[in-house]
Amino acid sequence: MKGTYYYATGRRKNAIARVYLKPGTGKFTVNNHELLDYVKRDTLKMIIEQPLVATEMLDKVDIKAFAKGGGLTGQSGAILLGIARALVQKDEELRPVLRQGGFLTRDPRMVERKKYGQPGARKRFQFSKR
């Protein structure tokens, strides 16, 4: 990418997103696909665009994101965090708005590990009295 751009990394579950943000017209690509072609769900598109809507930057910046690992939901959350961090790099005055919306907080929830003697993290094998 040529010119001035801002870079940030976002993480959620097992997904990692690298986000490049530069002034532009609102073009949005994820892994070299259009946003809706990649995520395919309107709810995920809405989640990803939340920090841009909150800061009224939806058609003022171009975003190029590269996501890997996890599933679509985790990648969407990672892209959201990356966008929020890149916006703060671009303009520090946006921090209170993004902080209030909760966009700068990394979601710490992870999948609980499977325990031995059980089929899953919490599920137990069927109990037999006899």
GROMACS elastic network, one bead per residue, 0.5 to 0.9 nm:
[ bonds ]
;  ai    aj funct       b0    kb
    1     4     6  0.85416   500
    1     5     6  0.77532   500
    1    20     6  0.84991   500
    2     5     6  0.78396   500
    3    22     6  0.80646   500
    4    21     6  0.88337   500
    4    22     6  0.63802   500
    4    23     6  0.79860   500
    5    20     6  0.64559   500
    5    21     6  0.54579   500
    5    23     6  0.75297   500
    5    90     6  0.83942   500
    6    19     6  0.80817   500
    6    20     6  0.56313   500
    6    21     6  0.50459   500
    6    22     6  0.62558   500
    6    86     6  0.56494   500
    6    87     6  0.78684   500
    6    89     6  0.65874   500
    6    90     6  0.64803   500
    7    18     6  0.72786   500
    7    19     6  0.56691   500
    7    21     6  0.64142   500
    7    22     6  0.89806   500
    7    82     6  0.80801   500
    7    83     6  0.87343   500
    7    85     6  0.82751   500
    7    86     6  0.57192   500
    7    89     6  0.80863   500
    8    17     6  0.83903   500
    8    18     6  0.60983   500
    8    19     6  0.53599   500
    8    20     6  0.67767   500
    8    21     6  0.84766   500
    8    81     6  0.85047   500
    8    82     6  0.51375   500
    8    83     6  0.71220   500
    8    84     6  0.84624   500
    8    85     6  0.58091   500
    8    86     6  0.51016   500
    8    87     6  0.88903   500
    8    89     6  0.83189   500
    9    16     6  0.71921   500
    9    17     6  0.56657   500
    9    19     6  0.61097   500
    9    20     6  0.89755   500
    9    78     6  0.78019   500
    9    79     6  0.79945   500
    9    81     6  0.74812   500
    9    83     6  0.82864   500
    9    85     6  0.75686   500
    9    86     6  0.82383   500
   10    15     6  0.83188   500
   10    16     6  0.58857   500
   10    17     6  0.51191   500
   10    18     6  0.66044   500
   10    19     6  0.77118   500
   10    75     6  0.88190   500
   10    77     6  0.78274   500
   10    79     6  0.58761   500
   10    80     6  0.72336   500
   10    83     6  0.78421   500
   10    84     6  0.88008   500
   10    85     6  0.78980   500
   10   106     6  0.79057   500
   11    14     6  0.73462   500
   11    15     6  0.56906   500
   11    17     6  0.63137   500
   11    74     6  0.79406   500
   11    75     6  0.77589   500
   11    77     6  0.72519   500
   11    79     6  0.76742   500
   11    81     6  0.70278   500
   11    82     6  0.77265   500
   11   106     6  0.70271   500
   11   107     6  0.81224   500
   12    15     6  0.53643   500
   12    16     6  0.67698   500
   12    17     6  0.87479   500
   12    70     6  0.84693   500
   12    73     6  0.87546   500
   12    74     6  0.52503   500
   12    75     6  0.68449   500
   12    76     6  0.83310   500
   12    77     6  0.57376   500
   12    79     6  0.87306   500
   12    81     6  0.83764   500
   12   106     6  0.70482   500
   12   107     6  0.61924   500
   12   108     6  0.74687   500
   12   109     6  0.80820   500
   12   110     6  0.82815   500
   13    16     6  0.84564   500
   13    69     6  0.88287   500
   13    70     6  0.68500   500
   13    71     6  0.89234   500
   13    74     6  0.57047   500
   13    75     6  0.83869   500
   13    77     6  0.86275   500
   13    78     6  0.83656   500
   13   107     6  0.78794   500
   13   108     6  0.75974   500
   13   109     6  0.67404   500
   13   110     6  0.53401   500
   13   111     6  0.74621   500
   14    68     6  0.85496   500
   14    69     6  0.56331   500
   14    71     6  0.81340   500
   14    74     6  0.69230   500
   14    75     6  0.83034   500
   14   110     6  0.79630   500
   15    67     6  0.69384   500
   15    68     6  0.57025   500
   15    71     6  0.71941   500
   15    72     6  0.87033   500
   15    73     6  0.89428   500
   15    74     6  0.54951   500
   15    75     6  0.51633   500
   15    76     6  0.86548   500
   15    77     6  0.83596   500
   15    78     6  0.63638   500
   16    66     6  0.83070   500
   16    67     6  0.57088   500
   16    68     6  0.56018   500
   16    69     6  0.63314   500
   16    70     6  0.81807   500
   16    74     6  0.83404   500
   16    75     6  0.66858   500
   16    78     6  0.59033   500
   16    79     6  0.79587   500
   17    65     6  0.65718   500
   17    66     6  0.54878   500
   17    68     6  0.65104   500
   17    69     6  0.88081   500
   17    75     6  0.67052   500
   17    76     6  0.85831   500
   17    77     6  0.88931   500
   17    78     6  0.53993   500
   17    79     6  0.54129   500
   17    80     6  0.88872   500
   17    81     6  0.85577   500
   17    82     6  0.66494   500
   18    64     6  0.83785   500
   18    65     6  0.55896   500
   18    66     6  0.51560   500
   18    67     6  0.64173   500
   18    68     6  0.89571   500
   18    78     6  0.85210   500
   18    79     6  0.74371   500
   18    82     6  0.66997   500
   19    30     6  0.89639   500
   19    63     6  0.69631   500
   19    64     6  0.59422   500
   19    66     6  0.65153   500
   19    67     6  0.84941   500
   19    79     6  0.68217   500
   19    82     6  0.55251   500
   19    83     6  0.62968   500
   19    86     6  0.73094   500
   20    62     6  0.82503   500
   20    63     6  0.57315   500
   20    64     6  0.51439   500
   20    65     6  0.61376   500
   20    66     6  0.86775   500
   20    82     6  0.85192   500
   20    83     6  0.80765   500
   20    86     6  0.74186   500
   21    24     6  0.89259   500
   21    61     6  0.65436   500
   21    62     6  0.58068   500
   21    64     6  0.65613   500
   21    65     6  0.85136   500
   21    83     6  0.74917   500
   21    86     6  0.64991   500
   21    87     6  0.77303   500
   21    90     6  0.84704   500
   22    60     6  0.87479   500
   22    61     6  0.55171   500
   22    62     6  0.53661   500
   22    63     6  0.66436   500
   22    64     6  0.87518   500
   22    90     6  0.86163   500
   23    26     6  0.85176   500
   23    60     6  0.60097   500
   23    62     6  0.59491   500
   23    63     6  0.87648   500
   24    27     6  0.73302   500
   24    59     6  0.73150   500
   24    60     6  0.53567   500
   24    63     6  0.86378   500
   25    58     6  0.83560   500
   25    59     6  0.50315   500
   25    60     6  0.52178   500
   25    61     6  0.57214   500
   25    62     6  0.60694   500
   26    57     6  0.82129   500
   26    58     6  0.58685   500
   26    60     6  0.57173   500
   26    61     6  0.51127   500
   26    63     6  0.73620   500
   27    34     6  0.83713   500
   27    35     6  0.89926   500
   27    59     6  0.77664   500
   27    61     6  0.73042   500
   27    63     6  0.62638   500
   27    64     6  0.81651   500
   28    33     6  0.85366   500
   28    34     6  0.62567   500
   28    35     6  0.58854   500
   28    61     6  0.86796   500
   28    62     6  0.58847   500
   28    64     6  0.60069   500
   28    65     6  0.79964   500
   29    32     6  0.55670   500
   29    33     6  0.52968   500
   29    35     6  0.53277   500
   29    36     6  0.89580   500
   29    38     6  0.84500   500
   29    62     6  0.84579   500
   29    63     6  0.63437   500
   29    65     6  0.61919   500
   29    66     6  0.84587   500
   30    33     6  0.53119   500
   30    34     6  0.62994   500
   30    35     6  0.57421   500
   30    37     6  0.88871   500
   30    38     6  0.66179   500
   30    39     6  0.86111   500
   30    63     6  0.82946   500
   30    64     6  0.60244   500
   30    66     6  0.56467   500
   30    67     6  0.70879   500
   30    79     6  0.88970   500
   31    34     6  0.83967   500
   31    35     6  0.89528   500
   31    38     6  0.78537   500
   31    64     6  0.77863   500
   31    65     6  0.62253   500
   31    67     6  0.65509   500
   31    68     6  0.87968   500
   32    35     6  0.89921   500
   32    38     6  0.88768   500
   32    64     6  0.77814   500
   32    65     6  0.80900   500
   32    66     6  0.78874   500
   33    36     6  0.82510   500
   33    37     6  0.62157   500
   33    38     6  0.58885   500
   34    37     6  0.52263   500
   34    38     6  0.62992   500
   34    39     6  0.89074   500
   35    38     6  0.53286   500
   35    39     6  0.63154   500
   35    40     6  0.80308   500
   35    45     6  0.71580   500
   36    39     6  0.53861   500
   36    40     6  0.51265   500
   36    41     6  0.70912   500
   36    42     6  0.75073   500
   36    44     6  0.88745   500
   36    45     6  0.66259   500
   37    40     6  0.55292   500
   37    41     6  0.89569   500
   38    41     6  0.87910   500
   38    72     6  0.87460   500
   39    42     6  0.80110   500
   39    44     6  0.65145   500
   39    45     6  0.67748   500
   39    72     6  0.64617   500
   39    73     6  0.85942   500
   39    76     6  0.78175   500
   40    44     6  0.78817   500
   40    45     6  0.79293   500
   41    44     6  0.54488   500
   41    45     6  0.64151   500
   41    46     6  0.87569   500
   42    46     6  0.60879   500
   42    47     6  0.85954   500
   43    46     6  0.50478   500
   43    47     6  0.62023   500
   43    48     6  0.87173   500
   44    48     6  0.61830   500
   44    49     6  0.86410   500
   44    72     6  0.81010   500
   44    73     6  0.69636   500
   44    76     6  0.62853   500
   44    77     6  0.85604   500
   45    48     6  0.52081   500
   45    49     6  0.62647   500
   45    50     6  0.87561   500
   45    76     6  0.78811   500
   46    49     6  0.52146   500
   46    50     6  0.62125   500
   47    50     6  0.54113   500
   47    51     6  0.84731   500
   47    76     6  0.71296   500
   47    77     6  0.74947   500
   47    80     6  0.71028   500
   48    51     6  0.74402   500
   48    52     6  0.83646   500
   48    76     6  0.58498   500
   48    77     6  0.69671   500
   48    78     6  0.87625   500
   48    79     6  0.64342   500
   48    81     6  0.86372   500
   48    83     6  0.82209   500
   49    52     6  0.53251   500
   49    53     6  0.61832   500
   49    54     6  0.86872   500
   49    58     6  0.74744   500
   49    80     6  0.72157   500
   49    83     6  0.86754   500
   50    53     6  0.51336   500
   50    54     6  0.60976   500
   50    55     6  0.86639   500
   50    80     6  0.75314   500
   50   101     6  0.88292   500
   50   103     6  0.82909   500
   51    54     6  0.50711   500
   51    55     6  0.62189   500
   51    56     6  0.83697   500
   51    57     6  0.83817   500
   51    58     6  0.87290   500
   51    80     6  0.70467   500
   51    81     6  0.85987   500
   51    83     6  0.71104   500
   51    84     6  0.58868   500
   51    87     6  0.84451   500
   51    97     6  0.88395   500
   51    98     6  0.65760   500
   51   101     6  0.79284   500
   51   103     6  0.65981   500
   52    55     6  0.52811   500
   52    56     6  0.57646   500
   52    59     6  0.86405   500
   52    61     6  0.88891   500
   52    83     6  0.78942   500
   52    84     6  0.79378   500
   52    87     6  0.84053   500
   53    57     6  0.64214   500
   53    58     6  0.58500   500
   54    57     6  0.79485   500
   54    58     6  0.89488   500
   54    97     6  0.71833   500
   54    98     6  0.73345   500
   54   101     6  0.78295   500
   55    58     6  0.80215   500
   55    87     6  0.87414   500
   55    94     6  0.68471   500
   55    97     6  0.70531   500
   55    98     6  0.75775   500
   56    59     6  0.80270   500
   56    60     6  0.81921   500
   57    60     6  0.50058   500
   57    61     6  0.63452   500
   57    87     6  0.89523   500
   58    61     6  0.66208   500
   58    62     6  0.86751   500
   59    62     6  0.77942   500
   63    83     6  0.81328   500
   65    79     6  0.69835   500
   65    82     6  0.85734   500
   65    83     6  0.87913   500
   66    79     6  0.83400   500
   67    75     6  0.59844   500
   67    76     6  0.84632   500
   67    78     6  0.77784   500
   67    79     6  0.72921   500
   68    71     6  0.84514   500
   68    75     6  0.70221   500
   69    74     6  0.82484   500
   69    75     6  0.73666   500
   70    73     6  0.80479   500
   70    74     6  0.58781   500
   70    75     6  0.66205   500
   71    74     6  0.54469   500
   71    75     6  0.61106   500
   71    76     6  0.85779   500
   72    75     6  0.50466   500
   72    76     6  0.59902   500
   72    77     6  0.86261   500
   73    76     6  0.51001   500
   73    77     6  0.63358   500
   73    78     6  0.86660   500
   74    77     6  0.51521   500
   74    78     6  0.61782   500
   74    79     6  0.86601   500
   75    79     6  0.61058   500
   75    80     6  0.85591   500
   76    79     6  0.51207   500
   76    80     6  0.61961   500
   76    81     6  0.87824   500
   77    80     6  0.50639   500
   77    81     6  0.63901   500
   77    82     6  0.86815   500
   77   106     6  0.89501   500
   77   107     6  0.83477   500
   78    81     6  0.52591   500
   78    82     6  0.62079   500
   78    83     6  0.86776   500
   78   106     6  0.85229   500
   79    83     6  0.60716   500
   79    84     6  0.85787   500
   80    83     6  0.52244   500
   80    84     6  0.62674   500
   80    85     6  0.87202   500
   80   103     6  0.71354   500
   80   104     6  0.88678   500
   81    84     6  0.51384   500
   81    85     6  0.61998   500
   81    86     6  0.86021   500
   81   103     6  0.60762   500
   81   104     6  0.61011   500
   81   105     6  0.75192   500
   81   106     6  0.69882   500
   82    85     6  0.51823   500
   82    86     6  0.61112   500
   82    87     6  0.85844   500
   82   104     6  0.87024   500
   83    86     6  0.51027   500
   83    87     6  0.61047   500
   83    88     6  0.86986   500
   83   103     6  0.88880   500
   84    87     6  0.51523   500
   84    88     6  0.64147   500
   84    89     6  0.88384   500
   84    95     6  0.85710   500
   84    98     6  0.67740   500
   84   103     6  0.60606   500
   84   104     6  0.61023   500
   85    88     6  0.51811   500
   85    89     6  0.64305   500
   85    90     6  0.87907   500
   85    95     6  0.87960   500
   85    98     6  0.89903   500
   85   103     6  0.84745   500
   85   104     6  0.66197   500
   86    89     6  0.50018   500
   86    90     6  0.62564   500
   86    91     6  0.87153   500
   87    91     6  0.61331   500
   87    92     6  0.78478   500
   87    94     6  0.71290   500
   87    95     6  0.82070   500
   87    98     6  0.88718   500
   88    91     6  0.51150   500
   88    93     6  0.73954   500
   88    94     6  0.59319   500
   88    95     6  0.56665   500
   88    98     6  0.82781   500
   89    92     6  0.62142   500
   90    94     6  0.87123   500
   91    94     6  0.58762   500
   91    95     6  0.78886   500
   92    95     6  0.56551   500
   92    96     6  0.87239   500
   93    96     6  0.69904   500
   93    97     6  0.82691   500
   94    97     6  0.55464   500
   94    98     6  0.63049   500
   94    99     6  0.85879   500
   95    98     6  0.51834   500
   95    99     6  0.58419   500
   95   100     6  0.84626   500
   95   104     6  0.82843   500
   96    99     6  0.50010   500
   96   100     6  0.60018   500
   96   101     6  0.85837   500
   97   100     6  0.52589   500
   97   101     6  0.63761   500
   97   102     6  0.87903   500
   97   103     6  0.89486   500
   98   101     6  0.51431   500
   98   102     6  0.62873   500
   98   103     6  0.53911   500
   98   104     6  0.63056   500
   99   102     6  0.50433   500
   99   103     6  0.60213   500
   99   104     6  0.56218   500
   99   105     6  0.75970   500
  100   103     6  0.77471   500
  100   104     6  0.87943   500
  101   104     6  0.81597   500
  102   105     6  0.57801   500
  102   106     6  0.89064   500
  103   106     6  0.79622   500
  105   108     6  0.87852   500
  107   110     6  0.85858   500
  109   112     6  0.88738   500
  111   121     6  0.88278   500
  112   121     6  0.60542   500
  112   122     6  0.86917   500
  113   120     6  0.78327   500
  113   121     6  0.55813   500
  114   118     6  0.74358   500
  114   119     6  0.73391   500
  114   122     6  0.76539   500
  115   118     6  0.58675   500
  115   119     6  0.77060   500
  115   120     6  0.64666   500
  115   121     6  0.55037   500
  115   122     6  0.77959   500
  116   119     6  0.78427   500
  116   120     6  0.84106   500
  116   121     6  0.88021   500
  117   120     6  0.89078   500
  117   124     6  0.79769   500
  117   125     6  0.80638   500
  118   121     6  0.72401   500
  118   122     6  0.75392   500
  118   123     6  0.63809   500
  118   124     6  0.50783   500
  118   125     6  0.59926   500
  119   122     6  0.81254   500
  119   123     6  0.61182   500
  119   124     6  0.62588   500
  119   125     6  0.64996   500
  120   123     6  0.52043   500
  120   124     6  0.73070   500
  121   124     6  0.85856   500
  124   127     6  0.80541   500
